[in-house]
Every structure is written in C-alpha cells, then in structure tokens.
Amino acid sequence: MTTPATSTPTCDSGTVGGGAGEAFPRQSSYPMIPVSKALESVLQWSHPPALATTTTTTPTTPSSSSLGGSSAPFRCAVADSLGCTLAQDVLSTNTLPPFRASVVDGYAMHSEDGTGSFPVMATIAAGDGSSHVLPRGKVMQINTGAPLPDGADSVQKVEVTRLVSTATDSSSEVVAIDEATRPKQFVRGIGSDVAVGDLVAKKGDVIGPAEVGLFATIGESSLLVYAPVRVGVFSSGDELVEIDDVPGRGQIRDSNRSMLVAALKQYAGRVHCVDFGIMKDSQEELPRRILSALDKVDVLITSGGVSMGQFDFIKPFLEEHGQVHFGRVLMKPGKPCTFATIEVKGKTKLVFALPGNPVSAMVTFQLFVVPSLRKMSGDPHPHWPVVCAKLKHSLRLDPERPEYHRATLRWVMHGEGGEGGGEFVAESTGRQASSRLLSMRSANCLLLLPQASGQLEAGSVVSAYVI
C-alpha cells in the first residue's frame, strides 16, 4: 500500500536495503524519538478487545475470525481460565459461608453461660448436615468449618478448656471452660466472606490461581473472557541456524526466537504464540513469508534486519506494504526498533521489528511489545510498574542516549526487624553489551539512566521498570 509522505520517513540516498554492489543509505532518515513517544504510538494502535454485550449468545470457543485485538469474548471453563482476561464483572450469586461456621476446633456454647463445667451433648464435624439445637447450660464439641448448632452464639477454642470427666454409658463427657466467650467469638457469619451481589472480580482482571479458587467457591463453572491475541515470531538472518544444528563459519544459533517465544508463553491465556521459524535475508522470500504470517496472526514480531546494512530488508518491506510509525528510538540498547501497521484483508495488523542483538530484542520486547499485548488483551493497566531504586554501585552514563540498564532489584530493610523502613536497591548484572544475553539472565528490572556524561555514583536514586 502507499503510505502518506508525512507519516513514514523514506530514505533519499540510493536504493533502500539494496543487495551486494548496490548503493544503500549511510544515514537513516528516521528521526530518533523518545521512548515515551514511541510507546504512546504503540498503544494508540493497540486496540483493546470488543466489549461484552451479552452472555446468552456468546460462543464457547474462540473462532478464527474473532481472535485478536478486536475479538469477541467467549465462554471458558474455569479449569481452563488461568491467565485469561475477564471480559465482564463477576458478581456472586451465593453467600460464603452459607451457614454460621466455627473458625476453630473447640466447643459451641451460649456466651451468657459464662464459665464453669458443661456436659458435651454431641460432636459436630465439618460437613455435618444434621440439625442440632443447643440448650442453655450445655456445649457441643465442634470442628473448624463445621456449622454452629441453633442456639449457640459463640465458640471457645479447645486450648483453653479442660476435660473434667469422660463419657460413660450413663453420662456425657464434661469439660470445664475457664474463659467466658463473647457473642460471635470464633464464628464466621453467613456471607461474612462473600455476600450475594458482591463484586468478586472485575472486567480486565487477569485470572490467577486465587481467582480460579474463588470462582469455584461461588459456583461459577464458566467465565466470559477475551480471546487471546495471536502473535507470530520470526527471526531473520542468513547467519542463523536452529539450536540443534552445529553452526558453520559465520553462523550462530538462533537464540532470539526461542527467547521471545518463551517470553510470550508467560502470557498464556492472553496470548497465543505462533513460531514462524527463521527467515533468510532474501528480497524474494521475505515479503512472501511475512504476508503469509500476517494472514494468520494479529501481531508479528521479527528480530534482525532493521539496521543500516545492505541486507536489512525489513524496513523497506514495511514502508512498501504498510505504515511505519517509528524506525529509530532514542534508547540504549534498541535504537533500530521499528513499529509499523499493515492492512491485511481489511484488518490492521501490528508489526514489531526488533533489533537482532539478543539484549536489544528483549529490552524492546519488554518496553513496547508487552504493554501493547496487555492492552490488546483487555488489561486496563498495560504499563510496567516503576519504582525508585538506589544504586549499589556507580554506573557510567552515555552522553548520546538514555540507557535501560539491566539490574537486579532487591528490597533492603533498615534497622532490626525493619523498624527503620526500607528501600529498593539495584545491582547491575554486569557488562551491558547488547549482544551479551547474560546481562538479562538475573535481571528483574530496567534502570532508566539519563543521557549524560560522567557517571552516577553509588547511592544515587533512579527510576526502575520492574519487569
């Protein structure tokens, strides 16, 4: 498709991405834009799913035509819902507990009876469906979770009682209760945990193990969720071989694709990942494979082929077939990161062309792709949390670009037992070369280091993206 001249910078020096012997540009015509502006552009094109309007005609499985950022919700069994995003609020239609229940093992009693020795009428176990009535002056032994007998208004825990006499054929067991109870002591009232009409979970919530248990508790066997976003992953480059192959001269194993597919699998339920393999640096193969992939997915991620080399064909392809929203970002690592949209059969598809260096690919994936997928899957809060962190060591700054420095973030408490409060302390993962994947191995944050000369001293406070 033809793109508006104002929206996509084009190279004006030689043939873009020409083959061997052809002229190619020495300078990029794409302006370097700040990360904040780049992310704003990404989120502008990352459309959340269609809103749920009814539950009576909702499909029970996602159809191929409904997947993606504009997908219709579908009903999912609670057992299969882990990681999915809720498409509507969930209100309880039941009370929890549905009866007055004991919080402890002990004796159900009348609080007005005070202290003294009491005959034990019966034992009530959890799950006991019998109807028990407790008269004044007597108690019933009761287990945790068991229903209180009618008449009882409190429970005394077994630890503060004494056995006076054991039961015989002609008499009941007798216990001494030396501490009086208060009304409702150790009693969970009807609906005290969840009442009818309570909001159990809200639209946009990501379903975790606790939510699964809660839905099972209130009897919700199926839920309205958004269909996962279909995401495809390519690696590009003639130098790449599969991980099981032995690299020849000038070749390396493809780590980016394995890394990005693994990262996407962390969002199972919200994302369906398709591995499209390795794409060669071929002007004939690249358009065919990318267009074929875009017909099957909503978002396509590529790595490699976006720098200034004469065999970097990704950007020229995106310029010809879609709209490039940015082609360079003011950041280190990840400067060549590119974001574009392409219309395929009337649907807008998102393309993230990430740099080929592994760390650059992973950092740009975290900063741009993850927030996009979160928004497309219905998450109302797509951004990474940001905290202030104190540097454990001094760090050198880059005068040309702000740096997203890989680090390990820990909470350090002050004073004995933490009485003096605490703070986040960040420790660098070491040498930060964009090709050195070891710098990502233990990283749980990205430190935003300002564009400046010199260094930040140990103890300086910086912003940290918690990833």
Secondary structure as UniProt FT lines:
FT   TURN            5..7
FT   TURN            16..17
FT   TURN            20..21
FT   STRAND          32..33
FT   HELIX           35..45
FT   TURN            64..66
FT   TURN            69..70
FT   STRAND          74..77
FT   HELIX           78..80
FT   TURN            82..83
FT   STRAND          85..86
FT   STRAND          90..91
FT   STRAND          101..102
FT   STRAND          106..109
FT   HELIX           111..113
FT   STRAND          116..124
FT   TURN            126..127
FT   TURN            136..137
FT   STRAND          139..142
FT   TURN            144..145
FT   STRAND          154..157
FT   HELIX           158..160
FT   STRAND          161..165
FT   STRAND          174..177
FT   TURN            183..186
FT   STRAND          187..188
FT   TURN            190..191
FT   TURN            196..197
FT   STRAND          199..201
FT   TURN            203..204
FT   HELIX           209..217
FT   TURN            218..219
FT   STRAND          222..225
FT   STRAND          229..236
FT   TURN            238..239
FT   STRAND          240..241
FT   TURN            243..244
FT   TURN            249..250
FT   STRAND          252..253
FT   HELIX           256..265
FT   TURN            266..267
FT   TURN            269..270
FT   STRAND          271..279
FT   TURN            283..284
FT   HELIX           285..294
FT   TURN            295..296
FT   STRAND          299..303
FT   TURN            310..311
FT   HELIX           314..321
FT   STRAND          323..326
FT   STRAND          328..329
FT   TURN            335..336
FT   STRAND          338..344
FT   TURN            345..346
FT   STRAND          347..354
FT   HELIX           358..364
FT   HELIX           365..369
FT   HELIX           370..376
FT   TURN            377..378
FT   STRAND          386..391
FT   STRAND          395..396
FT   STRAND          403..413
FT   HELIX           416..418
FT   TURN            419..420
FT   STRAND          422..428
FT   TURN            434..435
FT   HELIX           438..441
FT   STRAND          445..449
FT   STRAND          455..456
FT   TURN            458..459
FT   STRAND          461..466
//
